Amino acid sequence: MRQTPRTSLFHATHIGLVMEQIQRQSGLTTEELVRRIGVDPTRVAAVLSGDRFPSRRLTIRFARACGADHHILLKVWVDEHERRCQSITQRSDGTA
């Protein structure tokens, strides 16, 4: 069975799923979240949908806006960032 980007734990979109859950649990609407973070709504939508990997700064701002512990969300971010970098290195080496 082929995994889609939204379900693969090794795809850059995993953090988007986590962030989407955090937003849902916070009770914030996307409009309120965007206002609190102060970034372009399309950027937030791309992150939450899994189409874009967020910056470290956006991840921290997002967590704080939702009332979540940014240290925990950053652990997810770092783990995924390292996997993405490793995957890119393997592809360029031809070892993947």
C-alpha positions as CSV (number, residue, x, y, z in Angstrom):
1,M,0.0,0.0,0.0
2,R,1.4,3.4,-1.0
3,Q,1.5,6.0,1.7
4,T,0.4,9.5,0.9
5,P,2.5,12.5,2.1
6,R,-0.2,13.2,4.8
7,T,0.3,9.7,6.4
8,S,4.0,9.1,6.0
9,L,6.0,9.7,9.2
10,F,9.1,10.3,7.2
11,H,7.6,13.0,5.0
12,A,8.1,16.7,5.9
13,T,4.4,17.0,6.5
14,H,4.3,15.1,9.8
15,I,4.8,18.2,11.8
16,G,1.8,19.8,9.9
17,L,-0.4,17.0,11.3
18,V,0.9,17.6,14.8
19,M,0.4,21.4,14.5
20,E,-3.1,20.8,13.1
21,Q,-3.9,18.8,16.2
22,I,-2.5,21.4,18.5
23,Q,-4.6,24.1,16.8
24,R,-7.7,22.0,17.1
25,Q,-7.1,21.4,20.8
26,S,-6.5,25.1,21.4
27,G,-9.9,26.0,20.1
28,L,-8.5,28.7,17.9
29,T,-9.9,29.4,14.5
30,T,-7.4,29.6,11.7
31,E,-8.1,33.3,11.4
32,E,-7.4,33.9,15.1
33,L,-4.2,31.8,14.9
34,V,-3.0,33.8,11.9
35,R,-3.7,37.1,13.7
36,R,-1.8,35.9,16.8
37,I,1.2,34.7,14.8
38,G,1.2,37.6,12.4
39,V,2.1,35.7,9.2
40,D,0.5,35.3,5.9
41,P,-2.6,33.0,6.0
42,T,-1.5,31.0,3.0
43,R,1.8,30.2,4.7
44,V,-0.1,28.9,7.8
45,A,-2.5,26.9,5.7
46,A,0.4,25.4,3.7
47,V,2.1,24.3,7.0
48,L,-1.1,22.9,8.5
49,S,-2.0,21.0,5.3
50,G,1.5,19.5,5.2
51,D,2.5,21.2,2.0
52,R,5.3,23.2,3.6
53,F,7.8,22.6,6.4
54,P,7.6,25.4,8.9
55,S,10.6,27.5,10.0
56,R,11.8,27.1,13.5
57,R,10.6,30.6,14.3
58,L,7.1,29.9,13.0
59,T,7.0,26.7,15.0
60,I,7.7,28.5,18.2
61,R,5.3,31.3,17.5
62,F,2.6,28.8,16.6
63,A,3.0,26.9,19.8
64,R,2.9,30.0,21.9
65,A,-0.2,31.3,20.1
66,C,-1.9,28.0,20.8
67,G,-0.8,27.9,24.4
68,A,1.3,24.8,23.8
69,D,4.8,24.0,25.1
70,H,7.1,25.2,22.3
71,H,9.9,23.0,23.7
72,I,7.9,19.9,22.9
73,L,6.9,21.0,19.5
74,L,10.5,21.9,18.7
75,K,11.5,18.4,19.5
76,V,9.2,17.2,16.8
77,W,10.5,19.9,14.5
78,V,14.2,19.0,15.1
79,D,13.5,15.3,14.6
80,E,11.8,15.8,11.3
81,H,14.3,18.4,10.2
82,E,17.1,15.9,10.8
83,R,15.3,13.2,8.9
84,R,14.7,15.5,6.0
85,C,18.4,16.5,5.9
86,Q,19.4,12.9,6.1
87,S,17.0,11.9,3.2
88,I,18.4,14.7,1.0
89,T,21.9,13.7,1.7
90,Q,21.1,10.0,0.9
91,R,19.4,11.0,-2.4
92,S,22.4,13.1,-3.4
93,D,24.7,10.2,-2.6
94,G,22.6,7.8,-4.4
95,T,22.3,5.6,-1.3
96,A,18.5,5.9,-0.8
